[in-house]
Amino acid sequence: MSGSGWSDAEKAAMKERAEELRAEKGGKKKADALADLMAKVAEMPDEERVMAERLHSLVMEVAPQLEPRTWYGMPAWSLDGKVLCFFQPATKFESRYSTFGFQDVAALDDGQMWPASFALLSVGAKEEKEIAALVKRAVGDA
């Protein structure tokens, strides 16, 4: 960690986000955003790449209205231009596990407290079913 309090990985993520914002202001096309997402996925270690590929397919299958993109250099899917959900690979910030998370535009509200982020070690049939249900609910289809 440097003297600023931000780790090198956090600084890199902020730089990636700045580049994403510049591209968005420049009128980046949806096809380019998808290509960026797939390029980030291709860079991942095998286990994370497999999870990210499966998550991308699953999200697009259950919520085709979402737009693939990157967000802080991570795969993400947006609704009306706002990130709804994202995949944070464990290696991004040297974490113990990868994360599939939701932003505040997701319609997951359940009382005064609800989960908005889920640790992932792998994505099997059980996890696929749960993630599909969450994404459907998040976009208001459940």
C-alpha positions as CSV (number, residue, x, y, z in Angstrom):
1,M,0.0,0.0,0.0
2,S,1.3,3.4,-0.8
3,G,1.2,6.6,1.3
4,S,-2.1,7.7,-0.2
5,G,-4.0,4.9,1.6
6,W,-5.0,3.4,-1.8
7,S,-3.5,0.1,-2.8
8,D,-1.9,-0.3,-6.3
9,A,-4.9,-2.4,-7.3
10,E,-7.4,0.2,-6.1
11,K,-5.4,2.9,-8.0
12,A,-5.4,0.8,-11.2
13,A,-9.2,0.2,-10.8
14,M,-9.8,4.0,-10.5
15,K,-7.7,4.6,-13.6
16,E,-9.7,2.0,-15.5
17,R,-12.9,3.7,-14.4
18,A,-11.6,7.1,-15.6
19,E,-10.8,5.5,-19.0
20,E,-14.3,4.0,-19.1
21,L,-15.9,7.3,-18.4
22,R,-13.9,9.0,-21.1
23,A,-15.0,6.3,-23.6
24,E,-18.6,6.7,-22.5
25,K,-18.4,10.5,-23.1
26,G,-16.9,9.8,-26.5
27,G,-20.0,7.8,-27.5
28,K,-18.6,4.3,-27.1
29,K,-20.8,1.8,-28.9
30,K,-22.5,-1.2,-27.1
31,A,-20.5,-3.6,-29.3
32,D,-17.3,-2.0,-28.0
33,A,-18.5,-2.2,-24.4
34,L,-19.2,-5.9,-24.9
35,A,-15.7,-6.4,-26.5
36,D,-14.1,-4.6,-23.5
37,L,-16.0,-6.9,-21.1
38,M,-14.9,-10.0,-23.0
39,A,-11.3,-8.8,-23.2
40,K,-11.2,-8.3,-19.4
41,V,-12.7,-11.8,-18.9
42,A,-10.1,-13.3,-21.3
43,E,-7.3,-11.8,-19.1
44,M,-8.5,-13.6,-16.0
45,P,-7.0,-16.8,-14.5
46,D,-8.8,-19.9,-15.7
47,E,-11.0,-20.4,-12.7
48,E,-12.2,-16.8,-12.6
49,R,-12.5,-16.7,-16.4
50,V,-14.8,-19.7,-16.4
51,M,-17.0,-18.1,-13.7
52,A,-17.1,-14.8,-15.5
53,E,-18.0,-16.4,-18.8
54,R,-20.8,-18.4,-17.2
55,L,-22.1,-15.3,-15.3
56,H,-22.1,-13.3,-18.5
57,S,-24.1,-16.0,-20.3
58,L,-26.5,-16.4,-17.4
59,V,-27.1,-12.7,-17.0
60,M,-27.7,-12.2,-20.7
61,E,-30.0,-15.2,-20.8
62,V,-32.3,-14.1,-17.9
63,A,-32.1,-10.3,-18.4
64,P,-31.3,-9.6,-22.1
65,Q,-32.3,-6.0,-21.5
66,L,-29.1,-5.5,-19.5
67,E,-26.1,-4.0,-21.3
68,P,-22.7,-5.6,-20.8
69,R,-19.8,-3.3,-20.0
70,T,-16.8,-2.9,-17.7
71,W,-16.9,-1.0,-14.4
72,Y,-13.7,-0.3,-12.6
73,G,-12.2,-2.8,-15.1
74,M,-14.6,-5.6,-14.0
75,P,-17.4,-7.3,-15.9
76,A,-20.7,-5.5,-15.2
77,W,-24.2,-5.3,-16.6
78,S,-26.2,-2.1,-16.7
79,L,-29.8,-1.0,-16.9
80,D,-30.6,2.3,-18.4
81,G,-27.0,3.3,-18.2
82,K,-26.5,2.4,-14.5
83,V,-24.6,-0.6,-13.3
84,L,-27.1,-3.1,-11.9
85,C,-24.7,-6.0,-11.2
86,F,-21.0,-6.9,-11.5
87,F,-18.4,-9.6,-11.1
88,Q,-15.3,-8.9,-9.0
89,P,-12.7,-11.5,-9.5
90,A,-10.7,-12.5,-6.4
91,T,-7.4,-11.5,-8.1
92,K,-8.6,-8.0,-8.8
93,F,-7.9,-6.9,-5.2
94,E,-6.1,-10.1,-4.0
95,S,-9.2,-11.3,-2.1
96,R,-10.0,-14.7,-0.8
97,Y,-13.1,-15.1,-3.0
98,S,-14.7,-13.6,-6.1
99,T,-17.9,-11.5,-5.7
100,F,-21.1,-11.2,-7.6
101,G,-22.7,-7.9,-6.5
102,F,-25.5,-5.6,-7.1
103,Q,-25.7,-1.8,-7.1
104,D,-28.5,0.3,-5.6
105,V,-30.5,0.3,-8.9
106,A,-31.2,-3.4,-8.3
107,A,-34.8,-4.1,-7.1
108,L,-33.6,-6.4,-4.2
109,D,-35.1,-4.4,-1.3
110,D,-36.4,-6.6,1.4
111,G,-37.2,-4.8,4.6
112,Q,-34.5,-2.8,6.3
113,M,-31.6,-5.0,5.4
114,W,-30.8,-7.3,2.4
115,P,-27.7,-8.9,0.8
116,A,-26.3,-7.0,-2.1
117,S,-23.0,-9.0,-2.6
118,F,-22.3,-12.7,-2.7
119,A,-19.0,-14.5,-2.3
120,L,-18.3,-17.0,-5.1
121,L,-15.8,-19.8,-5.1
122,S,-17.4,-21.5,-8.2
123,V,-20.6,-21.4,-10.2
124,G,-22.4,-24.7,-10.3
125,A,-26.1,-25.6,-11.0
126,K,-27.2,-24.5,-7.6
127,E,-25.5,-21.1,-7.8
128,E,-26.7,-20.6,-11.3
129,K,-30.3,-21.0,-10.2
130,E,-29.9,-18.6,-7.3
131,I,-28.0,-16.0,-9.4
132,A,-30.7,-16.2,-12.1
133,A,-33.4,-15.6,-9.6
134,L,-31.6,-12.6,-8.1
135,V,-30.9,-11.0,-11.5
136,K,-34.5,-11.5,-12.5
137,R,-35.7,-9.9,-9.3
138,A,-33.1,-7.1,-9.6
139,V,-34.4,-6.0,-12.9
140,G,-38.0,-6.3,-11.7
141,D,-39.0,-9.5,-13.5
142,A,-39.6,-11.6,-10.4
